[in-house]
Amino acid sequence: MDDAPRRTIPIKLDVSEERRGDLHQTKSQFLHCANRTSEWAWRYDDYCVTSKSKAENSLYDELREETDLTANLVQKGIRRAIEAVDAGVEKLQQGDQTSQPEFDSWSVVYDKRSASFNDDHATLSTPNGRVTTEYVLPPEDEREDTPFGRYYESDDWDASSATLQYDEQDDTFYLHVTLKNPDYTVDRTERQEASHDDDGAENGVVLGVDLNVTGAFAVTSTGKFIGSADYLTHKRDQYEKRRARLQQTGTRSAHLTIQSIGSRFSDWSLDWLHNRANDLIAEAQATDVDGIIFENLDHIRENIANESKFQQWAYAKFVELVEYKVESTALFVDTVNPAYTSQRCSHCGFTHKDNRDDKEFACQDCGYEVNADYNAAKNIAKRYCGYIHRGQKSRGGWATSQLALESGTLNVNGEYTPSALRG
């Protein structure tokens, strides 16, 4: 097994207007390969195929005929589907309900055979030849302390693969490049045992994350708003209403349909949470933090005791996914007691229930006004930094820490350091 350390860094791309359609066409054909493979491999009446080689032997020629993709991209589409089918089989073996994987999220997987990763651009294979995509980067003299400068431009790290994604809201393509360093041997244990400066210099940065039932699903202390909790709830309500109508029917056919749509909604929800977890980790890596800090889930369950079990599950599963995904990175995940994080002013510390009014936060003492969830995220990170300041060892092993903000970092003494990572 390849256990070389990995880092994944997102890079914004500048794609010429005349070639953007080629990337969209690549995505459509890539997902066609994945969905065709999933349909072929998912066999309730016999057995599900989880062998990548068997799937390639059976489907490769057909998919080459049905698409204009290169051989490598067809293989990548097949393998993505088989990995999902394999995960579905594991769920069935554990007694969980699931259904045939479906792929509709905008993404294409590349490696060195279908892409080239250069100093300031990448070339990506498409049905209409290779597309050159320029990197959108900070000025050269500001890159050294960014993930791009430390990893992508380093001779020690090698770009091995990438996932192309598209953000519909800002009409922008991003390349999430995965880099490997086979000679990098410092593991988390070594990091925890590392010595610290006696002068108390900050040597760790954390990202606070506030999870929500309404508005943005997750909000970070850097001001990143991830996903829509309202959309997630809307999809759940749609499922519940349809299930209620079918239950009233009471027929065997209706019962089977309930099972089918329940399985599809469960898979959709899990895929949605997977994507949001990826968004959060991308933000953590883009802002170069060491740890991701959530509220303690036990307190979250108490706070939303009157909400649906689904929302409690979504919170717990999201944190679980983030914990799993950071295992292949240098990041860690930890939690804090969330008491009063929504009522406390992250600017001056004044705590009062009247400070918060739904999504608006206005401190009754200093007058600081900000989005309430963003304020809470900063308080979550601040509380963790306070733990470290009072002598508790962090998961990262350092003696002091800072919290990551949109434009820099802040320590527990209120000392602000601007950052060149965002721009």
N, C-alpha and C positions, 0 to 999 in steps of 0.2 A: 504493500500500500504506500502511496506517495504521501508522506507525513511532513513534507517541507512546509515551513510557515508561509502563510498567505496574507496578502493585504489586497483589499478591493477599493479602488478609488474611482469616484465618478468624475468624468470629464465632459464638460459641455462642448457640443460640436457646432461648427459653422458649416452648414450644408447649402450648396448653391440651390437656387430655386428650381433649376431645370433637372436636378438629380434627386430631389426630395421624394418624388413619386416612385423612384426606383427602390428606395428604402421601404416605403409603405408596401410596395408590391412584394418585396422580399418577406416582410412580416406576414402577409396574407398567405403566401405559399409555404412558408415555414410552419405556420399554425395548421395549414391543411395537412402537411405531413404528420404532425403530431396527432391531430384529431383522427385521421385515417388509421394511424397505427393503434391509437387507443381503442377505436371501434373494433378493429380486428383482434386485438389482444384480450379484450374484456369479454369473457365467455362464462356466463353463469351456468349454462347447461352442460358445460364440459369442464374446462379448467382455464384459468387466466394464464396467458403466456407472459413470462417475466424474463425470458432469455433475449438479450439484445441481439445476439448473433442469429437466433432463429427468426426474429422479427425482420432483421436486415435481409436475410436470405429469402424470405417470403415476399417482402414489400418493396425492396429497394428498386428493382427494375420498373415496377408499376409507378412508383412515385417519381422516378426520373422522367417517365413518359407524361405524367400528369402535371408536372411543374417544369419550370425553366431554371431550377436551382442547380448549383454545382453539387457534385457527389458528396462533398463534406457536409454541406448544409442539410441535404436530405438525411444523411446519417445522424446528424445532430437532432433533427426533428424526431426521428424514430426513437433515438435513445432517450430524449426527454420524456416521451410518452411512456416508454417501458419503465422508466424510473417511477413515474406516477402510478402506473398499474401495479408495480411491485409494492409501493407504499399502501395502495388500496387493498391488496391481498393481505398484507400484514394486519390492517384494520379488521378485515373480515375474520381472520384467524383469532383475533382478540375479542370477537363477539360484537364489534361495533358495526353500525350500519354505514354503508357507503355506496357509491355508484360509479359508473364509468367516468373516468377523468375527462373533463372538457377543457379546452384551451382557448381563451379569448383575450387574455392580457397581452398588451403590446410588448413583445420582446423577441429577440433573435439571438441565438448563441453562436459565437464565433470562436475559432482558435487560429493558430498560425497558418493553417492550410487555407483558410477562407478569409483571412485578414492579415494585414501587416501593421505593426505598431511602431511608429517613427517618433522622432524627437518632438515634432509639433503637429503631426497629423496621423491619421490612420487611413488605410484603404480597405474598403469593405466589399465583399463579393455580393453581387445582386444578379437578377435574371438578365440585366442589360449591361453586364460587365462590371468592372470595379468602380466604386465611387470614392473619390478622395474627400475626406472630411477633415477640416482644419480644427485644431484644438483652440478653445477660447480660454486663455490663460492669463494670470496676473503678470505684470511686468517681470522681466527676468531677474531683476535685483530684489524682488519680493518673494521669490518662489522657494528659497532655501528652507524656510520653516513651514512650508505647506506639505501636505501628503504627497502632492505631485513632485515636489523637489526632493523630499526625503526618500521616496520610494521609486517613483517612475524614472526620475533622472539619475538614480543611483546605479552604479555598475553592479552592485550586489543583488539587485532585484531584477527579475526577468518577467516581462509581460507574457503570460502563457495563454490567456483566453480573455474573453470579454462578452458582456451581454449588452446589446443595443436596445435602448428603451426610448420611448417618446412621451413627452409631457404635452397632453392636449391643451391644457390651460394656457401655457405660454408658447405653444407651437415650437417646441425645442427638442432636439435629439440629444441624448446623453449616452456615453459609452462607459459602462462600469467595467473597468479593466482589473483583472485579477493578476497579481504578481506573486512570484514564488522566490524564495531565497533558500536554497538547499544547504547553504553553509551557516545559516543563522540558527544558533543553538540556545539562545537565552530564552528559557521557558518561564512560565508564570511563577514557579517556585523560586527560581533565581531572582526574579524581579521583586518578590516579596521579601527576600532576604538581603536585598541590596542595601548598602549603607546609605545614610542620609547626612546632609550637611548639618553641622552643629549650629549654624546661624539661623536655622529655621526657614530657609528659603523654600518657597512653594515648589513641590515637585510632582504634582498631580492635578489634573483638571477633570471635572465631572460635568455631565449633562443632566439636568433635572428634567423629568417628564411627568406631566399631569395628564391623567386619563379621564375621559368625560363621557357622560351619558347623552349630552346634547352638544351641538356645535362641532368643533373639531374633535376627532376621536382622541388624538394625542397632541399635546402642545409641549414644545421644548423650551428650555431656558435660553436658547439662542433665537427664539421667536419663530420657529418652524411649526406650521400648523399641518398636521398629517391626518389625512382621511376625514370622512364626515360621519360622525356618530349618528346624525339624523338620517343619513342615507342607509346606514346599517340597520337602524331601527325600522325604517320604512320597508326595507326588504323583509325583515322579520314579520312586520304587521301584515304584509301581503301574503306571506306563507300561512300565518295563523288564520286569516280570514278565509283563505281557500280551504284549509284543513277543517275549519268549523262548518263550512257549507257541505263538504263531503261527509263529515260525521253525521250531519242531519239526514243525509241520504240513506246511510246505514247499509248499503249493499256491499257484497264481497268485492265487487269491482272498485267501489269507492274506497274500501279499506286498502286494497292493493295500490290504488293511486296515492293515498295518503303516505304509504310507505315510500313510494317512488319519489314524490316531491319532497318529502322530509329528508331523504338521502341526498337529493340534489341540492337542497338548501344548505345542508350541513357541509357538503363539499364546497359550495360557493363561499360560505362564510369562512371556512378554513383557508381557502385560496386568498380571499380578501385580506385576512389577518396576516398571512404570509407576506403579501405585497406591502402591507403597512409596516411590518417588522423590517423588511428590506429598506423601506424609506427611512426608518428611524436609524438603522445602522449606517446607512449612507450619510445621513446628517452628522452622526457621531464621528465618522471617519473624515468627512469634509472639514469639520471644525477641529479635528485633531485632539479629541478628548481621550481620556484614559478609561473612564467608566460611565455607565448609564444608570441613573438613580430613579427608582420608582417609589411610590407610596407602598407601605406594607399592605399586602393583599387582604390580610385579616381585617384590617380597618376599612378597606374599601368595601368588603362584603357587608360590614355593619352599616356603612354610610348609604348603600344602595339596597338595603334589606327589603324595601318596598318596591324595588324595581324587579324586572323579570330575571329569572334564573339565567336566561340567555345572555344578558348583559354581564352578569357575574362571570359566566363561562368565558365570554369574549375577553374580558379583562385578564383573567387567569391564563387563558390560552395565548394571548398576545405576549405577556411577559415570558411565558414558557418558551415561545418561539424565539424571542429575542435572546434568551439565555442559551438556547441551543445554537443559534446562528453565530453568536460571538465566540463560540468555542474554537473556531478556526481563525480567530483574530487575536489581537493583543488587548481587546476590550474586556471589561468585566461588568457584571450587573449586581447592584445591591439595592437595598430598600431602607426607607426611614419611616418613622411614625408620622402620619399625615395630619395629626391634630392641629387645627387652626391654620393650616397652610393656605386655605382659601380666604381667611379673614385677616391675616397678617400682612402688613405693608412691606413689600420687599425692598422699599427705598429707605424707610426710617424705622421699621420694626413695630410700629403701633398696631395693636391687634384689637379689632372690634367687629361685631357682627354686622354693623351698619356700613362697614367699608365696602362690602360686596353687594351688588344688586344684579343678580343673574350673571350676565357676561361682562358687566361693567364693574371696574374696581376704582373707587375714589377714596383715598385715605382721608379720614375725618380729622387727622392731625396735621399732616404736612401738605395735603392737597394733591398728592401724586395720583395721576389718572392713567390707567392702562387696561388692556384686556385682562379680565379676571383669571382666565386659565393660564395666561402667560405669567402673571404675577405669582400664581400658585407654583408653576414649574420652577421659577427662580427660588421660591422659598424651599422647595424640596431639595434643590441642589445646595442651598445655603445651610439647611439643617444638616446635611451630610458633611459639609465642610466644618460645621460646628462640632460634630462628633469627633472628627480628626483633630481639630484644634484642641479639644479637651483630652486628647491622649488615646483615643480609640484608634487601633490600626485599621487602615483601609484595606479593601480587597486587593488593591494594587500594591500595598506594602509601604506606602510613603507616610511620612509623619504629618504633613500639612497638605492642604489642597486649595484649589480655587474652583469657582463655578464658571461655566462657559456662558457668555452672553452673546447677543447678536454681533456685537462689534469688538469683543475682547473678553477679558476675564476679570473676576473680582474676587478678592480674598475676604476672610471673615472680619478683617479690620477695615473694610471698605476701600481698600486700595485698588484702583482700577488700572488695568494694563490693556491698551488698545491692541488689536490684532490685524494683521495684513492678510488673514486667510479668507476673508469674505470681501466680495466686491464685484 
